[in-house]
Amino acid sequence: MTSNALIIDGYVDEPACLGVAPYISPYVREVAGVLSVHGYVPRYVTIDQVRSDPSLVAGPGNGDLVVMIAGMTVPGAYIGGKPATLTEVQQLGTLLRVPTTAVGGPIAFGYAPGGGRKALRQAIAGFDVTLSGSPAVALDSWLSGGEPAGAADYALTDPWCVAGAGIIREHPAFPHVICELETATGCSRATVGGCSFCTEPFYGLPRYRGIEGIAEEVAALRAAGARHFRLGRQPDLLAYQSPGGEFPAPRPEVLEDLFVAIRTSAPDLATLHIDNINPGTIARHEDAARAALEVIVAGHTPGDTAAFGMETADPGVVAANNLKAMPDDVFRAIEVVNDVGAKRTRGVPELLPGLNFIIGLAGETPATFDANQVFLERVLDAGLMVRRVNIRQLMPFEGTAAYEANTLGAHDARFRAFKEWTRTHFDEPMLRRVFPVGTVLSEIVIEIPGKPSFGRQMGSYPILVGIPLELPAKTVLDGVVVDWGMRSVTALPCPVEINTLPVAALRWIPGVGKKRAATIAARRPFRNLAEFREVAGETGIDGRMTF
């Protein structure tokens, strides 16, 4: 006899796992698999859907069990969804009185509404049980009559990932969903305490998942309709299955086997990206790391980002917080990734680094911000490319060194000034470098309809694209870059149909502007590019036009 169950995805964001739409986390899929194995038919909703329509959970039909997954241990800015707040989680727990309820995920570590504040660990009111450790393992134990706790165990979770793969079809963004794939949990630097702020050492030393289990999950996800994947659930992909040590040496041959297995399981995949790469690994094992990066570039899809947890360019702050790489190490890692990944395929770089800065760490002084700025200027002056720079305030958790040793609130004015300087003096020129006029961005998915409409490509840290047209959500189109903002680009639908493009969009063609756009509209139709050039001149996107 089967029973119904409801999974509420409150979204998760951790240093080594992202599950905010359009991403769907491994936690959700594993929980769906556990429920299926225990005879439940799981239904899935996101916290965004609940906000829009509370009747999805308030009315009858939730079944006999509700499981909520939630929690963020790094603060972020999101477009596709907004993670559940602690208040929302507790309100749902209180509201759902009739069925049995459980909550799990990183919210068990604590909660803060955003960066710049300590995360407080507290009981989550309203739920019958809190799942401790791995949500899926804890749920299985509880449903089997044991305690609601358990550590990650791939012998258990690999089959559940396969059994729960079909839940992705219920995601509101489907089929434009990115499946976050887990290759490891835990941190190789846990033996020395890890970085002062990071929660990944809470999971202990690394547990590496086998290639066969990953490949079987990918095959099941593909069968369910998935075409977009990211190897994101691990602190350092270069260290995959590398034994021992604080900075394990990469094993390129193992990574090659991993990418081949994924490609074999999903030969028609559209996206295969990565996330975290430890710059300290590159600095200490440059030859092996370079070979591993070449394997990644050979096996992934273009437009990828290797996220570097740099945190600061102040050597004193690096030392005070046991961080993984000195500024010169990070700079060298940027050079290596550019050497391997800056080449363009279909117009976009294959693989670029992304930089993360954290403000509020122990040892931070006003000079820290000067060092950060000098570092970014050095990157620009060297002609290197960086996909993006994230600057966030520390959100320390109980059990980390940064919970007690920090400089929260001490340099708020300098934080704001550094962030503004980065957006105006680094981000915009870097966007011009990475996405020059005429760059074609393929398969942009519109997420925010309107005029303009905003969308992104599927992938790791995709650029936000503004389209000066009113387009429905989930519209998929190619766009050609015509302008830049601080953290976004403006693009026109590609090919650019000159004879039908609205006047408001014509003005975005490079060199046209409002006045000439009106002239172009009045002179239409044009039979060919030569006639168009008589009015508009050369634009930089001439090769992307149709008449």
C-alpha positions as CSV (number, residue, x, y, z in Angstrom):
1,M,0.0,0.0,0.0
2,T,1.4,3.4,-1.0
3,S,1.0,6.7,0.8
4,N,1.5,10.3,-0.5
5,A,4.2,12.6,0.6
6,L,5.2,16.2,-0.1
7,I,8.7,17.6,-0.5
8,I,8.9,21.4,0.1
9,D,12.2,22.7,-1.4
10,G,13.1,25.7,0.6
11,Y,16.4,25.8,-1.4
12,V,20.0,25.4,-0.1
13,D,23.2,27.3,-0.6
14,E,26.4,26.0,0.9
15,P,30.1,26.6,0.1
16,A,30.0,23.3,-1.9
17,C,26.3,22.9,-2.9
18,L,23.7,25.0,-4.7
19,G,20.0,24.2,-4.8
20,V,18.4,27.6,-5.6
21,A,16.3,27.6,-8.8
22,P,17.1,26.8,-11.6
23,Y,19.3,24.4,-9.6
24,I,17.9,21.4,-7.8
25,S,20.0,20.0,-5.1
26,P,21.1,16.4,-4.5
27,Y,19.3,16.5,-1.1
28,V,15.9,16.8,-2.7
29,R,16.5,14.0,-5.2
30,E,17.9,11.7,-2.5
31,V,14.9,12.4,-0.2
32,A,12.5,11.7,-3.1
33,G,14.3,8.3,-3.6
34,V,14.0,7.4,0.1
35,L,10.3,8.2,0.1
36,S,9.8,6.0,-3.0
37,V,11.7,3.1,-1.4
38,H,9.5,3.4,1.7
39,G,6.3,3.2,-0.3
40,Y,5.4,6.9,-0.7
41,V,4.5,8.7,-3.8
42,P,6.4,12.0,-3.5
43,R,5.1,15.3,-4.7
44,Y,7.4,18.4,-5.0
45,V,6.9,22.1,-4.6
46,T,9.3,25.0,-4.2
47,I,9.1,27.7,-1.5
48,D,8.5,30.2,-4.4
49,Q,5.4,28.3,-5.4
50,V,4.2,28.2,-1.9
51,R,4.6,31.9,-1.6
52,S,2.5,32.4,-4.7
53,D,-0.1,29.9,-3.8
54,P,-0.2,28.8,-0.1
55,S,-3.1,26.4,-0.9
56,L,-0.4,24.1,-2.4
57,V,0.4,23.2,1.2
58,A,-2.4,24.6,3.3
59,G,-5.2,22.5,1.8
60,P,-5.9,18.7,1.9
61,G,-3.8,16.4,-0.2
62,N,-0.4,16.7,1.4
63,G,-0.4,13.1,2.2
64,D,0.9,11.4,5.3
65,L,4.3,13.0,5.4
66,V,5.9,16.4,4.6
67,V,9.7,16.8,4.3
68,M,11.2,20.3,3.9
69,I,14.8,20.9,2.8
70,A,16.2,24.3,3.5
71,G,19.2,26.3,4.7
72,M,21.9,28.6,3.4
73,T,25.4,28.8,5.0
74,V,26.6,31.4,2.5
75,P,24.6,34.6,1.7
76,G,23.9,35.2,-2.0
77,A,21.9,37.2,-4.5
78,Y,19.4,35.1,-6.5
79,I,17.4,35.6,-9.6
80,G,15.7,32.3,-10.1
81,G,14.3,31.9,-6.6
82,K,14.5,33.2,-3.0
83,P,15.6,30.8,-0.2
84,A,13.1,30.2,2.6
85,T,13.6,32.3,5.7
86,L,13.6,30.8,9.1
87,T,10.3,32.5,9.8
88,E,8.8,30.9,6.7
89,V,10.2,27.5,7.7
90,Q,8.7,27.7,11.1
91,Q,5.4,29.0,9.8
92,L,5.1,26.1,7.5
93,G,6.0,23.7,10.3
94,T,3.2,25.2,12.5
95,L,0.7,25.3,9.6
96,L,1.2,21.6,8.6
97,R,-0.3,20.1,11.8
98,V,-2.1,17.2,10.3
99,P,0.6,15.2,8.5
100,T,3.8,14.2,10.1
101,T,6.5,16.7,9.3
102,A,10.3,16.7,9.0
103,V,12.9,19.3,8.2
104,G,16.5,18.9,7.1
105,G,19.4,20.4,5.3
106,P,22.0,23.0,6.3
107,I,19.4,25.0,8.2
108,A,20.2,22.6,11.1
109,F,23.6,24.4,11.3
110,G,21.9,27.7,12.1
111,Y,20.3,30.7,10.4
112,A,21.0,34.3,9.6
113,P,18.9,36.5,7.4
114,G,21.9,37.6,5.4
115,G,25.6,38.4,5.5
116,G,27.2,40.6,8.2
117,R,25.4,38.7,11.0
118,K,26.1,35.6,13.0
119,A,24.0,32.6,12.2
120,L,22.2,31.4,15.3
121,R,21.7,27.6,15.9
122,Q,18.2,27.0,17.4
123,A,15.4,24.4,17.4
124,I,13.2,24.7,14.3
125,A,9.7,25.2,15.8
126,G,6.7,23.4,14.3
127,F,8.2,20.3,12.8
128,D,7.9,16.9,14.4
129,V,11.5,16.1,13.7
130,T,14.7,17.6,12.5
131,L,16.8,15.4,10.2
132,S,20.4,15.5,11.4
133,G,23.3,15.0,9.1
134,S,22.5,13.7,5.7
135,P,18.8,14.4,5.2
136,A,18.2,11.3,3.2
137,V,20.1,8.9,5.5
138,A,18.4,10.5,8.5
139,L,14.9,10.2,6.9
140,D,15.5,6.5,6.0
141,S,16.6,5.8,9.6
142,W,13.6,7.5,11.0
143,L,11.1,5.8,8.7
144,S,12.7,2.5,9.6
145,G,12.1,3.1,13.3
146,G,15.5,4.5,14.2
147,E,16.8,8.0,15.1
148,P,16.4,10.8,12.6
149,A,20.2,11.1,12.1
150,G,22.9,9.7,9.9
151,A,26.1,10.5,8.0
152,A,26.4,10.5,4.2
153,D,26.9,6.9,2.9
154,Y,27.1,6.5,-0.9
155,A,26.2,2.8,-0.6
156,L,22.8,4.1,0.5
157,T,22.4,7.3,-1.3
158,D,23.5,6.2,-4.8
159,P,20.4,4.0,-5.3
160,W,18.1,6.7,-3.8
161,C,19.5,9.2,-6.3
162,V,18.4,6.9,-9.1
163,A,15.0,6.2,-7.5
164,G,14.3,9.9,-6.9
165,A,15.6,11.3,-10.3
166,G,12.0,11.7,-11.7
167,I,11.2,14.4,-9.1
168,I,12.9,16.9,-11.3
169,R,9.9,16.9,-13.7
170,E,7.9,18.6,-11.0
171,H,10.3,21.6,-10.7
172,P,8.5,24.7,-12.0
173,A,11.4,25.6,-14.2
174,F,11.6,22.1,-15.9
175,P,13.0,21.4,-18.4
176,H,15.3,24.3,-17.7
177,V,16.6,22.8,-14.5
178,I,20.3,22.3,-13.6
179,C,21.0,19.1,-11.6
180,E,23.7,19.7,-9.0
181,L,25.8,16.5,-9.0
182,E,27.6,15.4,-5.9
183,T,31.1,13.9,-6.2
184,A,32.2,14.4,-2.6
185,T,31.4,15.8,0.8
186,G,33.8,17.0,3.5
187,C,37.1,19.0,3.3
188,S,40.7,17.8,3.0
189,R,41.7,20.7,5.2
190,A,39.4,19.6,8.0
191,T,42.4,18.1,9.9
192,V,43.8,21.7,10.3
193,G,40.4,23.2,11.0
194,G,39.6,24.4,7.4
195,C,39.0,28.0,6.5
196,S,37.8,29.9,9.6
197,F,34.4,30.7,8.2
198,C,33.5,27.5,6.2
199,T,30.9,24.9,7.2
200,E,32.2,22.2,4.8
201,P,34.5,20.8,7.6
202,F,31.3,20.0,9.5
203,Y,31.0,17.1,7.1
204,G,34.5,15.8,8.1
205,L,37.2,14.6,5.9
206,P,36.4,14.0,2.2
207,R,34.2,11.1,1.2
208,Y,34.5,10.6,-2.5
209,R,31.6,9.2,-4.5
210,G,32.3,6.5,-7.1
211,I,32.2,7.2,-10.8
212,E,29.7,4.3,-11.3
213,G,27.2,5.8,-8.9
214,I,27.5,9.3,-10.5
215,A,27.0,7.8,-14.0
216,E,24.0,5.8,-13.0
217,E,22.4,8.9,-11.5
218,V,23.1,10.9,-14.6
219,A,21.5,8.2,-16.7
220,A,18.4,8.3,-14.5
221,L,18.2,12.1,-14.6
222,R,18.6,12.0,-18.4
223,A,15.7,9.5,-18.7
224,A,13.6,11.9,-16.6
225,G,14.4,14.7,-19.1
226,A,17.4,16.4,-17.6
227,R,19.9,17.9,-20.0
228,H,21.8,20.4,-17.7
229,F,24.3,19.2,-15.1
230,R,26.9,20.8,-12.8
231,L,29.6,19.0,-10.9
232,G,29.0,21.4,-8.0
233,R,28.7,19.3,-4.8
234,Q,32.3,19.2,-3.7
235,P,34.8,21.7,-2.3
236,D,37.5,21.1,-4.9
237,L,36.9,19.2,-8.1
238,L,40.6,18.9,-8.8
239,A,41.0,16.8,-5.7
240,Y,38.4,14.2,-6.7
241,Q,39.4,10.8,-5.5
242,S,42.9,12.1,-4.5
243,P,44.1,10.4,-1.4
244,G,45.4,12.2,1.8
245,G,46.9,15.5,2.6
246,E,45.7,19.0,3.1
247,F,46.2,19.8,-0.6
248,P,45.8,16.5,-2.5
249,A,47.5,16.3,-5.9
250,P,45.0,16.1,-8.8
251,R,44.5,12.8,-10.7
252,P,43.7,13.9,-14.3
253,E,43.1,10.3,-15.4
254,V,40.4,9.9,-12.8
255,L,38.7,13.1,-13.8
256,E,38.9,12.0,-17.5
257,D,37.1,8.7,-16.5
258,L,34.4,10.8,-14.7
259,F,33.7,13.1,-17.6
260,V,33.6,10.2,-20.1
261,A,31.2,8.3,-17.9
262,I,28.9,11.3,-17.6
263,R,29.0,11.9,-21.3
264,T,28.3,8.3,-22.0
265,S,25.3,8.4,-19.6
266,A,23.9,11.6,-21.2
267,P,25.2,11.8,-24.7
268,D,22.8,14.6,-25.6
269,L,23.5,16.8,-22.6
270,A,23.3,20.5,-23.2
271,T,25.3,21.7,-20.2
272,L,28.1,20.1,-18.1
273,H,29.7,22.7,-15.9
274,I,31.8,22.7,-12.7
275,D,32.0,24.9,-9.6
276,N,34.7,25.0,-6.9
277,I,38.4,24.8,-7.7
278,N,40.9,25.4,-4.9
279,P,43.5,27.8,-6.1
280,G,45.9,26.4,-3.5
281,T,45.7,23.1,-5.3
282,I,46.8,24.7,-8.5
283,A,49.6,26.6,-6.8
284,R,51.0,23.5,-5.1
285,H,50.5,21.0,-8.0
286,E,50.7,23.2,-11.1
287,D,51.5,20.5,-13.6
288,A,49.0,18.0,-12.4
289,A,46.4,20.8,-12.0
290,R,47.0,22.0,-15.5
291,A,46.5,18.5,-16.9
292,A,43.3,18.1,-14.8
293,L,42.0,21.5,-16.1
294,E,42.7,20.4,-19.7
295,V,40.6,17.3,-19.0
296,I,37.8,19.4,-17.7
297,V,37.9,21.6,-20.8
298,A,37.9,18.6,-23.1
299,G,34.8,17.1,-21.3
300,H,32.6,20.0,-20.3
301,T,30.6,22.5,-22.2
302,P,31.9,26.0,-23.0
303,G,31.1,29.1,-20.8
304,D,32.1,27.4,-17.6
305,T,33.4,29.0,-14.4
306,A,35.9,27.7,-11.8
307,A,35.0,29.4,-8.5
308,F,38.0,30.4,-6.5
309,G,37.5,30.9,-2.8
310,M,40.1,33.7,-2.6
311,E,38.3,35.6,0.2
312,T,41.0,38.3,0.6
313,A,44.2,39.7,-1.0
314,D,45.6,40.6,2.4
315,P,48.3,38.1,3.5
316,G,47.7,38.9,7.2
317,V,44.0,38.0,6.8
318,V,44.9,34.8,5.0
319,A,47.1,33.7,7.8
320,A,44.7,34.8,10.6
321,N,41.9,32.7,9.0
322,N,43.8,29.6,7.9
323,L,42.8,30.3,4.3
324,K,43.9,28.1,1.5
325,A,46.0,30.4,-0.8
326,M,48.1,33.6,-0.6
327,P,47.3,36.3,-3.1
328,D,50.3,35.4,-5.4
329,D,49.0,31.8,-5.4
330,V,45.6,32.9,-6.5
331,F,47.1,35.2,-9.2
332,R,49.1,32.3,-10.5
333,A,46.0,30.1,-10.5
334,I,44.1,32.7,-12.5
335,E,47.0,32.7,-15.1
336,V,46.9,28.9,-15.3
337,V,43.1,28.7,-15.8
338,N,43.4,31.5,-18.5
339,D,46.1,29.5,-20.2
340,V,43.9,26.4,-20.4
341,G,40.4,27.8,-20.6
342,A,40.4,31.3,-22.2
343,K,40.2,30.0,-25.7
344,R,36.8,30.7,-27.2
345,T,34.3,28.0,-28.5
346,R,31.2,29.2,-30.2
347,G,32.2,32.8,-29.2
348,V,32.6,32.3,-25.4
349,P,35.6,31.4,-23.3
350,E,35.7,27.7,-22.4
351,L,36.6,28.1,-18.7
352,L,37.4,31.2,-16.6
353,P,38.0,31.7,-12.9
354,G,35.5,33.4,-10.6
355,L,36.7,35.2,-7.5
356,N,35.0,35.2,-4.1
357,F,35.8,37.9,-1.4
358,I,34.6,37.8,2.2
359,I,34.4,40.9,4.3
360,G,34.5,40.7,8.0
361,L,37.2,38.1,8.6
362,A,39.6,38.3,11.6
363,G,42.6,40.5,11.0
364,E,40.9,42.7,8.5
365,T,41.9,46.4,8.5
366,P,41.3,49.4,6.2
367,A,44.5,48.3,4.4
368,T,42.8,45.0,3.5
369,F,40.5,46.8,1.1
370,D,43.4,48.6,-0.5
371,A,45.1,45.2,-1.1
372,N,41.9,43.8,-2.6
373,Q,41.7,46.7,-5.0
374,V,45.3,46.5,-6.0
375,F,44.9,42.7,-6.7
376,L,41.9,43.3,-9.0
377,E,43.8,46.1,-10.8
378,R,46.7,43.7,-11.3
379,V,44.4,41.2,-12.9
380,L,43.0,43.9,-15.3
381,D,46.5,45.2,-16.1
382,A,47.7,41.7,-16.9
383,G,45.1,41.2,-19.6
384,L,43.6,38.2,-17.8
385,M,39.9,37.3,-17.8
386,V,37.7,36.6,-14.8
387,R,34.1,35.6,-15.2
388,R,32.8,37.3,-12.1
389,V,33.7,38.7,-8.6
390,N,31.4,37.9,-5.7
391,I,31.8,40.1,-2.6
392,R,29.9,39.1,0.4
393,Q,29.9,39.8,4.1
394,L,30.8,37.1,6.6
395,M,28.0,35.0,8.0
396,P,29.7,32.9,10.7
397,F,28.2,29.7,12.1
398,E,28.6,28.3,15.6
399,G,31.5,25.8,15.5
400,T,33.6,27.8,13.1
401,A,36.6,29.9,14.2
402,A,35.0,32.9,12.6
403,Y,32.0,32.7,14.9
404,E,34.1,34.3,17.7
405,A,37.1,35.8,15.8
406,N,35.8,38.3,13.2
407,T,35.5,42.0,12.3
408,L,31.8,42.1,11.6
409,G,30.6,45.7,11.3
410,A,34.0,47.2,11.8
411,H,34.5,48.4,8.2
412,D,31.1,48.8,6.7
413,A,31.9,52.0,4.9
414,R,35.0,50.5,3.3
415,F,33.1,47.4,2.4
416,R,30.5,49.4,0.5
417,A,33.2,51.5,-1.2
418,F,35.2,48.5,-2.3
419,K,32.0,46.8,-3.7
420,E,31.1,50.0,-5.6
421,W,34.6,50.4,-6.9
422,T,34.6,46.7,-8.1
423,R,31.3,47.1,-9.9
424,T,32.3,50.3,-11.7
425,H,36.0,49.9,-12.3
426,F,36.5,46.2,-12.6
427,D,33.3,44.5,-13.5
428,E,32.3,46.6,-16.5
429,P,35.7,46.6,-18.2
430,M,36.0,42.9,-17.5
431,L,32.6,42.2,-19.1
432,R,33.8,44.1,-22.2
433,R,36.8,41.8,-22.3
434,V,34.9,38.5,-21.7
435,F,31.8,39.4,-23.8
436,P,32.8,41.8,-26.5
437,V,30.2,43.3,-28.9
438,G,29.1,40.7,-31.3
439,T,29.5,37.7,-28.9
440,V,26.6,35.3,-29.4
441,L,25.1,33.8,-26.3
442,S,23.1,30.7,-27.2
443,E,20.0,29.4,-25.6
444,I,19.2,32.2,-23.2
445,V,16.2,31.3,-21.0
446,I,14.0,34.2,-20.1
447,E,13.4,34.2,-16.3
448,I,12.0,37.7,-15.7
449,P,9.5,38.7,-18.4
450,G,8.9,42.4,-19.0
451,K,10.3,45.2,-21.1
452,P,13.2,44.6,-21.0
453,S,13.1,40.9,-20.3
454,F,16.0,39.3,-18.4
455,G,17.4,35.8,-18.9
456,R,20.4,33.7,-18.5
457,Q,22.1,30.7,-20.1
458,M,22.0,27.4,-18.2
459,G,25.2,27.0,-16.4
460,S,27.6,28.0,-13.7
461,Y,27.4,31.7,-12.9
462,P,25.8,32.7,-16.2
463,I,25.8,36.3,-17.2
464,L,22.5,38.2,-16.8
465,V,21.2,39.2,-20.2
466,G,18.8,42.0,-20.8
467,I,16.7,41.8,-24.0
468,P,15.0,45.1,-24.9
469,L,11.8,43.3,-25.9
470,E,8.7,42.0,-24.0
471,L,9.1,38.2,-23.9
472,P,7.3,35.5,-22.0
473,A,9.0,33.5,-19.2
474,K,10.7,30.3,-20.4
475,T,11.3,31.8,-23.9
476,V,14.6,30.4,-25.2
477,L,16.6,32.4,-27.7
478,D,20.1,33.3,-28.9
479,G,21.3,36.8,-28.3
480,V,24.1,38.9,-29.6
481,V,25.8,41.3,-27.1
482,V,25.4,45.0,-27.9
483,D,26.2,46.7,-24.6
484,W,27.3,46.2,-21.0
485,G,26.3,47.2,-17.5
486,M,28.1,46.6,-14.3
487,R,27.0,43.0,-13.9
488,S,24.9,42.3,-17.0
489,V,24.9,42.7,-20.7
490,T,22.3,43.8,-23.2
491,A,21.7,41.6,-26.2
492,L,19.4,41.5,-29.2
493,P,17.7,38.4,-30.5
494,C,20.1,36.7,-32.9
495,P,19.9,36.7,-35.9
496,V,19.0,40.4,-35.7
497,E,16.0,40.8,-38.0
498,I,16.5,44.4,-39.0
499,N,13.2,44.8,-41.0
500,T,11.0,43.6,-38.1
501,L,12.9,44.7,-34.9
502,P,10.9,47.3,-32.9
503,V,12.3,50.8,-32.9
504,A,13.0,50.5,-29.1
505,A,15.3,47.6,-29.8
506,L,16.9,49.1,-32.9
507,R,18.4,51.9,-30.8
508,W,20.6,49.3,-29.0
509,I,22.4,48.4,-32.2
510,P,26.0,49.8,-31.7
511,G,26.3,53.2,-33.1
512,V,22.6,53.7,-33.9
513,G,20.9,55.4,-30.9
514,K,17.3,56.7,-30.7
515,K,17.5,59.3,-33.5
516,R,19.0,57.0,-36.1
517,A,16.7,54.1,-35.0
518,A,13.7,56.2,-36.1
519,T,15.4,56.9,-39.5
520,I,16.1,53.2,-39.9
521,A,12.5,52.3,-39.1
522,A,11.3,54.9,-41.6
523,R,13.5,53.5,-44.4
524,R,12.6,49.9,-44.0
525,P,12.5,47.4,-45.5
526,F,16.2,46.9,-46.4
527,R,17.0,44.3,-49.0
528,N,20.6,43.7,-47.9
529,L,23.4,44.8,-45.6
530,A,24.7,47.3,-48.1
531,E,21.4,49.3,-48.1
532,F,21.4,49.2,-44.3
533,R,24.9,50.5,-44.0
534,E,24.0,53.5,-46.1
535,V,21.8,54.6,-43.1
536,A,23.5,53.0,-40.1
537,G,27.2,52.5,-41.1
538,E,29.1,49.6,-39.7
539,T,27.8,48.4,-36.4
540,G,30.0,45.6,-35.1
541,I,27.2,43.1,-35.4
542,D,26.7,43.3,-39.2
543,G,27.4,39.6,-39.6
544,R,24.5,38.7,-37.2
545,M,21.8,40.5,-39.2
546,T,19.2,39.2,-41.6
547,F,17.1,41.1,-44.0
